[in-house]
Amino acid sequence: MKALKKTSSVAFYHIHSGFQAFKKRLAQELIVSRGVYLEDFADDENLFPYYRQGESMSYVVASLCGANDLD
């Protein structure tokens, strides 16, 4: 019988650090393209699915800001 494989702290670090980079880039994109702050639109819980699905920045920005076009 195989032992259950636990999520390593290294794997968690890579996911977490990648998400932080995604969030930082998104915040910069929102300020430059729309003149708004990320904190006004979403929190980590709402952003994480976009990150996990690998959505493009333009799609995420449009989704958060309610734009009809995806730039």
Secondary structure, 3 states (H helix, E strand, C coil): CCCCCCCCHHHHHHHHHHHHHHHHHHHHHHHHHHCCCHHHCCCHHHHHHHHHHCCCHHHHHHHHHCCCCCC
